[in-house]
Amino acid sequence: MFSQPSEFSNVDRRSTSLTIAARSQSIPLGLPGQIHGRPTVQTDKGDDTQLQYSYQCTAAVVLLCGAIAGKNDYDSIWMEHHDDLLADCGHGRYDAIQSKTALNAESSWKCSHEGFVDAVRKQCKLEQEYGDQIRCYVLFSNIKSYVPTANTKKPETFASSPMRLIDECKKKSSFARVTEPYKAALKALSDAVGFKPGVVFRVMQKLVFQKGPQLEAFRDQLATIVSEVPECKNLPMPRLREAGQLVYQRLHYASIKDASTLSLLASPLAPDGREMASIDAKRVTADEVKQILMRHPGENFLYDDQGQLQLGKLSGQKEVLRRKMDLGGVGRQFSSIWLQAISAEKHLMEEMLLDPKRGLRKLNQLEAVMVVECQNAEAEFGDDPEDTRGQKIFRRILARTEELSNGDSEQVFNVRVETLRGMAGLLSGSCYFAWGKPLPVDGGVVDGV
């Protein structure tokens, strides 16, 4: 006996239908590909394609971070070059990597699946042309290969497993020695990919599966991936997230051959008509990724956007700076610092007009770096005699700005040393620090900050 639905459930069902209808009406032009307005599976897979490209970049993050952590021997990876990823193993040997995704996370690859056949087709082409240089073929995916259970009995089920087929080929010296049902499976795969059974056999001998991140929000897993790199293991989660995104972005740029205009125009053409620079741009080394990880905010000591220095008020700072430098015994250097301060302010204001967001970030970073350097110099020579203290602080600031500009340029946005010294003048004129002896004011003194 079946119970009748309650009045509440009918109301609830109608409410749900109305909600779905209302939300559907808010979608521009409605849902695409609906035949006669009836529910129909979408055939335009453009968004799925974008997802696959994104997953491919994540695969490269995994492999290069793995190289830094000693999990593989890759020197570099070439994006979209001969294969989805081409990993350089050194000594003229390469691993060719196919990145494949499946929307159904519970599924597993079988020999007849379209994605597997497509991967093997590309691998056979490489094997036929560059087999001696290809060490290994990798199928990097969010799902695994199908593996039969202990209760499997049917020969055709055994033969549908890529793992079983790979195992059979690795145990045999040639295609002729492969036994049934695997020989029939190899022939079927050969017909599907359009290459001779012997070529498919050699690919199977080199093929391995690698399980990647889950497809759902896989970019959110970048932080976890990066956290296992030795240089990052002690970093807090916010910094790990940013580090992962920086590496991902670098590999994304490589996949779209992002070379500068000058590099492209100054580059000779390759035999296929492309600029050599656009081909070189596809390569990302493990050392480069390591540098990116080491330079992200957790390692390179970048600052939050909390600066207080205001540009455009230089005229009011001139006399303050002059008096401070005279009092500190470095008045003879005032003209030099002042001219550099004018130039620095002009340069930074121009950048603020062109790109306010980046300009503000740059201003705050430079301000924070120079506040630390100037106040450190004050503290270091704070106990020295007043008649020599200012000169020592001045020389220390000269030395540190030279070091920052030439040796740690990433931290200061690659600005010239004159800009950094001008920032020191701006900060002193804004009462962030003194040149050894604070200004007297109303019976007291003006502190350095």
C-alpha positions as CSV (number, residue, x, y, z in Angstrom):
1,M,0.0,0.0,0.0
2,F,1.4,3.4,-1.0
3,S,1.0,6.5,1.2
4,Q,-0.4,9.6,-0.3
5,P,2.0,12.6,-0.5
6,S,1.1,15.3,2.1
7,E,-0.2,18.7,1.2
8,F,3.1,20.2,2.4
9,S,5.2,18.1,0.1
10,N,3.0,19.2,-2.9
11,V,3.5,22.8,-1.9
12,D,7.3,22.2,-1.4
13,R,7.5,20.6,-4.9
14,R,5.7,23.4,-6.6
15,S,8.0,25.9,-4.8
16,T,11.1,24.1,-6.0
17,S,9.8,24.1,-9.6
18,L,9.0,27.8,-9.4
19,T,12.5,28.5,-8.1
20,I,14.2,26.5,-10.9
21,A,12.0,28.2,-13.5
22,A,12.8,31.7,-12.1
23,R,16.6,31.0,-12.0
24,S,16.5,29.6,-15.6
25,Q,14.8,32.8,-16.8
26,S,17.7,34.8,-15.4
27,I,20.3,33.0,-17.5
28,P,21.0,35.0,-20.7
29,L,19.3,33.3,-23.7
30,G,18.4,30.4,-21.4
31,L,20.3,27.1,-21.4
32,P,22.1,26.4,-24.6
33,G,21.3,23.3,-26.8
34,Q,17.9,22.5,-25.4
35,I,15.9,20.8,-28.2
36,H,12.4,22.3,-28.5
37,G,12.9,23.7,-25.0
38,R,13.1,20.3,-23.4
39,P,15.9,19.2,-21.1
40,T,18.8,18.1,-23.3
41,V,22.4,17.3,-22.4
42,Q,24.7,20.1,-23.5
43,T,27.0,19.3,-26.5
44,D,29.2,22.5,-26.4
45,K,32.1,21.3,-24.3
46,G,34.1,24.6,-24.4
47,D,34.1,24.9,-20.6
48,D,35.2,21.3,-20.2
49,T,38.1,22.0,-22.6
50,Q,39.2,25.0,-20.4
51,L,39.0,22.8,-17.4
52,Q,41.3,20.3,-19.0
53,Y,43.9,23.0,-19.9
54,S,43.8,24.2,-16.3
55,Y,44.3,20.6,-15.0
56,Q,47.2,20.2,-17.4
57,C,48.9,23.2,-15.7
58,T,48.2,21.7,-12.3
59,A,49.9,18.5,-13.5
60,A,53.0,20.5,-14.3
61,V,52.9,22.1,-10.9
62,V,52.8,18.6,-9.3
63,L,55.7,17.3,-11.4
64,L,58.0,20.3,-11.0
65,C,57.3,20.5,-7.2
66,G,58.0,16.8,-7.2
67,A,61.3,17.4,-8.9
68,I,62.3,20.0,-6.2
69,A,61.3,17.5,-3.5
70,G,63.3,14.7,-5.1
71,K,60.3,12.7,-6.2
72,N,61.4,12.6,-9.8
73,D,64.5,13.5,-11.9
74,Y,63.0,16.2,-14.1
75,D,65.2,19.2,-14.9
76,S,62.4,21.1,-16.7
77,I,59.0,20.8,-18.4
78,W,58.0,22.0,-21.8
79,M,54.4,23.0,-22.0
80,E,52.4,22.1,-25.2
81,H,55.5,20.9,-27.0
82,H,55.2,17.6,-28.8
83,D,52.9,16.5,-26.0
84,D,50.8,18.1,-23.3
85,L,53.9,18.1,-21.1
86,L,57.4,17.0,-22.1
87,A,59.7,16.5,-19.1
88,D,63.4,16.8,-19.6
89,C,65.2,14.0,-17.7
90,G,68.7,15.0,-18.7
91,H,71.1,13.2,-21.0
92,G,68.8,13.7,-24.0
93,R,66.0,11.6,-22.5
94,Y,62.4,12.7,-22.0
95,D,59.1,11.6,-20.5
96,A,56.1,12.4,-22.6
97,I,53.1,13.2,-20.4
98,Q,49.4,13.2,-21.4
99,S,47.0,15.0,-19.1
100,K,43.5,13.4,-19.2
101,T,40.4,14.1,-17.1
102,A,37.2,12.3,-16.6
103,L,34.1,14.0,-15.2
104,N,33.0,10.9,-13.4
105,A,35.4,10.5,-10.5
106,E,34.2,7.0,-9.8
107,S,35.1,5.7,-13.3
108,S,38.4,4.2,-14.4
109,W,40.2,4.0,-17.7
110,K,39.6,1.0,-20.0
111,C,41.4,0.2,-23.3
112,S,38.3,1.1,-25.3
113,H,37.7,4.5,-23.7
114,E,38.0,7.4,-26.1
115,G,40.4,9.4,-23.9
116,F,42.7,6.4,-23.5
117,V,42.7,5.7,-27.2
118,D,43.5,9.4,-27.9
119,A,46.4,9.4,-25.5
120,V,47.9,6.2,-27.0
121,R,47.5,7.6,-30.5
122,K,49.6,10.6,-29.6
123,Q,52.1,8.4,-27.8
124,C,52.5,6.1,-30.8
125,K,53.3,9.1,-33.0
126,L,56.1,10.1,-30.7
127,E,57.3,6.5,-30.4
128,Q,57.5,6.1,-34.1
129,E,59.5,9.4,-34.6
130,Y,61.4,9.8,-31.3
131,G,61.2,6.4,-29.6
132,D,64.9,6.2,-28.7
133,Q,64.7,9.5,-26.8
134,I,61.4,8.8,-25.0
135,R,62.1,7.1,-21.7
136,C,58.5,6.9,-20.5
137,Y,54.9,7.7,-21.4
138,V,52.8,9.0,-18.6
139,L,49.0,9.2,-18.4
140,F,48.4,11.8,-15.7
141,S,44.7,11.8,-14.7
142,N,42.2,12.4,-12.0
143,I,41.1,8.7,-12.3
144,K,43.0,5.5,-12.3
145,S,43.3,2.6,-14.7
146,Y,40.8,-0.2,-14.4
147,V,42.3,-3.3,-12.6
148,P,40.4,-6.6,-12.4
149,T,39.4,-8.0,-9.1
150,A,40.3,-11.5,-7.8
151,N,36.8,-12.7,-8.8
152,T,37.1,-11.6,-12.5
153,K,36.8,-14.6,-14.8
154,K,36.0,-13.3,-18.3
155,P,39.1,-13.0,-20.7
156,E,37.6,-10.0,-22.4
157,T,37.3,-8.2,-19.0
158,F,41.0,-8.9,-18.3
159,A,41.9,-7.6,-21.7
160,S,39.9,-4.3,-21.1
161,S,42.3,-3.3,-18.4
162,P,45.2,-1.1,-19.5
163,M,47.2,-2.2,-16.4
164,R,46.8,-5.9,-17.5
165,L,47.8,-5.0,-21.0
166,I,50.9,-3.0,-19.9
167,D,51.9,-5.9,-17.6
168,E,51.7,-8.4,-20.4
169,C,53.7,-6.3,-22.7
170,K,56.5,-5.6,-20.2
171,K,56.8,-9.4,-19.6
172,K,57.2,-10.1,-23.3
173,S,60.1,-9.3,-25.7
174,S,58.0,-8.6,-28.8
175,F,54.4,-8.3,-30.0
176,A,54.6,-11.8,-31.5
177,R,55.1,-13.3,-28.0
178,V,52.0,-11.6,-26.5
179,T,49.4,-14.2,-25.4
180,E,45.6,-14.0,-25.7
181,P,43.4,-12.3,-24.8
182,Y,45.9,-9.5,-24.7
183,K,47.1,-9.9,-28.3
184,A,43.6,-9.4,-29.5
185,A,43.3,-6.3,-27.3
186,L,46.5,-4.9,-28.7
187,K,45.3,-5.5,-32.3
188,A,42.0,-3.7,-31.5
189,L,43.9,-0.8,-30.0
190,S,46.2,-0.8,-33.0
191,D,43.2,-0.5,-35.3
192,A,41.7,2.3,-33.2
193,V,44.9,4.5,-33.1
194,G,46.0,3.8,-36.7
195,F,49.5,2.5,-35.9
196,K,51.0,-1.0,-36.3
197,P,50.7,-3.4,-33.4
198,G,54.5,-3.3,-32.8
199,V,54.5,0.4,-32.2
200,V,51.5,0.1,-29.8
201,F,53.4,-2.8,-28.0
202,R,56.5,-0.5,-27.5
203,V,54.3,2.3,-26.1
204,M,52.6,-0.2,-23.7
205,Q,56.1,-1.3,-22.4
206,K,56.8,2.4,-21.5
207,L,53.4,3.5,-20.3
208,V,52.6,4.3,-16.7
209,F,49.6,5.9,-15.0
210,Q,49.9,8.7,-12.5
211,K,47.0,9.7,-10.3
212,G,46.6,13.5,-10.0
213,P,44.4,15.7,-7.8
214,Q,40.7,15.4,-7.8
215,L,38.9,17.3,-10.5
216,E,36.7,19.2,-8.0
217,A,38.4,22.4,-7.1
218,F,41.8,21.0,-8.0
219,R,43.4,24.4,-8.0
220,D,42.5,24.7,-4.3
221,Q,44.8,21.7,-3.7
222,L,47.9,23.6,-5.0
223,A,48.7,24.8,-1.4
224,T,48.8,21.2,-0.2
225,I,51.1,20.3,-3.1
226,V,53.4,23.1,-2.4
227,S,53.5,22.4,1.3
228,E,55.5,19.2,0.7
229,V,58.3,21.1,-1.0
230,P,61.1,21.3,1.7
231,E,61.5,25.1,1.2
232,C,57.8,25.6,2.0
233,K,56.9,23.0,4.7
234,N,56.9,25.5,7.6
235,L,54.8,28.2,5.8
236,P,51.3,29.2,7.0
237,M,48.4,28.3,4.7
238,P,47.8,31.8,3.2
239,R,51.3,31.9,2.0
240,L,51.2,28.4,0.6
241,R,48.1,29.3,-1.4
242,E,49.8,32.3,-2.9
243,A,53.0,30.3,-3.7
244,G,50.9,27.6,-5.4
245,Q,49.1,30.2,-7.5
246,L,52.3,31.9,-8.5
247,V,53.8,28.6,-9.8
248,Y,50.5,27.8,-11.6
249,Q,50.4,31.2,-13.2
250,R,54.0,30.8,-14.5
251,L,53.2,27.4,-16.1
252,H,49.9,28.8,-17.6
253,Y,52.0,31.5,-19.3
254,A,54.3,28.9,-20.6
255,S,51.4,26.9,-22.1
256,I,50.3,29.9,-24.1
257,K,53.9,30.8,-25.1
258,D,53.9,34.1,-23.3
259,A,57.0,35.8,-24.6
260,S,57.6,39.6,-24.6
261,T,57.1,41.7,-27.7
262,L,60.9,42.5,-27.8
263,S,61.8,38.8,-27.5
264,L,59.5,37.9,-30.4
265,L,60.7,40.7,-32.7
266,A,64.3,40.1,-31.9
267,S,64.0,36.3,-32.4
268,P,65.0,34.4,-35.5
269,L,62.3,32.2,-37.0
270,A,62.3,28.4,-36.6
271,P,61.9,26.2,-39.6
272,D,58.2,25.9,-38.9
273,G,57.8,29.7,-39.2
274,R,57.4,30.4,-35.5
275,E,59.7,32.8,-33.5
276,M,62.3,30.8,-31.6
277,A,61.4,32.9,-28.5
278,S,57.8,31.6,-28.6
279,I,59.2,28.0,-28.4
280,D,61.7,28.8,-25.7
281,A,58.9,30.4,-23.7
282,K,57.3,26.9,-23.3
283,R,60.1,25.7,-21.0
284,V,59.9,26.1,-17.2
285,T,62.8,24.7,-15.1
286,A,62.6,23.1,-11.7
287,D,65.1,25.8,-10.5
288,E,62.9,28.5,-11.8
289,V,59.9,27.1,-9.8
290,K,62.1,26.8,-6.8
291,Q,63.0,30.5,-7.1
292,I,59.4,31.4,-7.4
293,L,58.6,29.5,-4.2
294,M,61.5,31.1,-2.4
295,R,60.5,34.6,-3.6
296,H,56.8,34.5,-2.7
297,P,55.8,36.6,0.4
298,G,56.7,33.9,2.9
299,E,60.3,33.9,1.9
300,N,61.1,37.3,0.4
301,F,59.6,39.4,3.2
302,L,57.1,41.4,1.1
303,Y,54.9,43.8,3.0
304,D,51.2,44.3,3.3
305,D,49.6,47.4,1.8
306,Q,49.7,49.5,5.0
307,G,52.0,52.3,4.0
308,Q,51.2,55.9,5.0
309,L,53.7,57.9,2.9
310,Q,51.8,60.4,0.7
311,L,53.1,61.5,-2.6
312,G,52.7,65.0,-4.0
313,K,53.7,66.7,-0.7
314,L,57.4,67.0,-1.3
315,S,57.5,70.8,-1.0
316,G,56.6,70.5,2.7
317,Q,59.3,68.0,3.3
318,K,62.3,69.9,1.9
319,E,63.1,72.0,4.9
320,V,62.5,69.2,7.4
321,L,64.9,67.0,5.4
322,R,67.5,69.8,5.2
323,R,67.4,70.5,9.0
324,K,67.6,66.8,9.8
325,M,70.6,66.2,7.6
326,D,72.4,69.4,8.9
327,L,71.8,68.3,12.5
328,G,73.0,64.8,11.7
329,G,76.3,66.1,10.2
330,V,75.4,65.1,6.6
331,G,74.2,68.4,5.3
332,R,76.7,68.4,2.5
333,Q,74.8,65.4,1.0
334,F,71.4,67.1,1.2
335,S,71.4,68.3,-2.5
336,S,72.1,64.7,-3.7
337,I,69.4,63.1,-1.6
338,W,66.9,65.9,-2.4
339,L,67.3,65.6,-6.1
340,Q,66.9,61.8,-5.9
341,A,63.8,62.3,-3.7
342,I,62.2,64.6,-6.4
343,S,63.0,62.0,-9.1
344,A,61.6,59.1,-7.0
345,E,58.4,61.0,-6.3
346,K,57.9,61.9,-9.9
347,H,58.5,58.3,-11.1
348,L,56.2,56.8,-8.5
349,M,53.4,59.3,-9.2
350,E,53.6,58.5,-12.9
351,E,53.2,54.8,-12.1
352,M,50.2,55.5,-9.9
353,L,48.5,57.3,-12.7
354,L,49.2,54.4,-15.2
355,D,48.2,51.6,-12.9
356,P,46.9,52.8,-9.5
357,K,46.6,49.3,-7.9
358,R,50.1,48.2,-8.9
359,G,51.5,51.6,-8.2
360,L,50.1,51.7,-4.6
361,R,51.5,48.2,-4.0
362,K,54.9,49.2,-5.2
363,L,54.9,52.4,-3.2
364,N,53.9,50.6,0.0
365,Q,56.5,47.9,-0.6
366,L,59.4,50.4,-1.2
367,E,58.3,52.4,1.7
368,A,58.3,49.5,4.1
369,V,61.7,48.2,2.8
370,M,63.3,51.6,3.3
371,V,61.7,52.3,6.7
372,V,63.2,49.0,7.9
373,E,66.7,49.7,6.4
374,C,66.8,53.3,7.7
375,Q,65.6,52.5,11.2
376,N,68.0,49.6,11.3
377,A,70.9,51.9,10.4
378,E,69.7,54.3,13.2
379,A,69.6,51.5,15.7
380,E,73.0,50.1,14.7
381,F,74.8,53.4,15.3
382,G,72.6,54.8,18.0
383,D,75.3,54.6,20.6
384,D,78.0,56.2,18.5
385,P,79.1,59.8,19.1
386,E,76.8,62.4,17.6
387,D,79.5,63.9,15.5
388,T,80.1,60.7,13.5
389,R,76.7,58.9,13.9
390,G,75.1,60.6,10.9
391,Q,77.9,59.8,8.5
392,K,77.8,56.2,9.5
393,I,74.0,56.0,9.0
394,F,74.3,57.7,5.6
395,R,77.0,55.3,4.4
396,R,75.1,52.3,5.6
397,I,72.0,53.5,3.7
398,L,74.1,53.9,0.6
399,A,75.5,50.4,0.9
400,R,72.1,48.8,1.6
401,T,70.4,50.5,-1.3
402,E,73.1,49.3,-3.6
403,E,72.7,45.8,-2.3
404,L,68.9,45.8,-2.6
405,S,69.0,47.2,-6.2
406,N,71.6,44.9,-7.5
407,G,71.3,41.7,-5.4
408,D,67.7,41.6,-4.2
409,S,65.9,43.5,-7.0
410,E,62.8,41.3,-6.8
411,Q,62.0,42.7,-3.3
412,V,62.2,46.3,-4.5
413,F,60.4,45.9,-7.9
414,N,63.7,46.1,-9.8
415,V,63.9,49.9,-9.2
416,R,67.2,51.8,-9.6
417,V,69.4,52.6,-6.6
418,E,68.6,56.3,-7.0
419,T,64.9,55.6,-6.4
420,L,65.6,53.8,-3.2
421,R,67.9,56.6,-1.9
422,G,65.2,59.1,-2.9
423,M,62.7,57.1,-0.8
424,A,65.1,57.4,2.1
425,G,64.9,61.2,1.6
426,L,61.1,61.2,1.4
427,L,60.8,59.1,4.6
428,S,63.2,61.4,6.5
429,G,61.3,64.4,5.3
430,S,58.1,62.8,6.5
431,C,59.6,62.1,10.0
432,Y,60.0,58.4,9.7
433,F,63.6,58.6,10.8
434,A,66.4,61.0,11.6
435,W,70.1,61.0,10.6
436,G,71.3,60.2,14.1
437,K,69.9,63.2,16.0
438,P,66.2,64.0,16.1
439,L,65.0,67.6,15.5
440,P,64.2,69.6,18.7
441,V,60.6,70.9,19.0
442,D,59.2,72.9,21.8
443,G,61.7,71.8,24.4
444,G,61.4,68.2,23.2
445,V,62.5,66.3,20.1
446,V,60.8,64.9,17.1
447,D,61.2,61.1,17.1
448,G,62.5,59.4,14.0
449,V,59.1,57.8,13.3
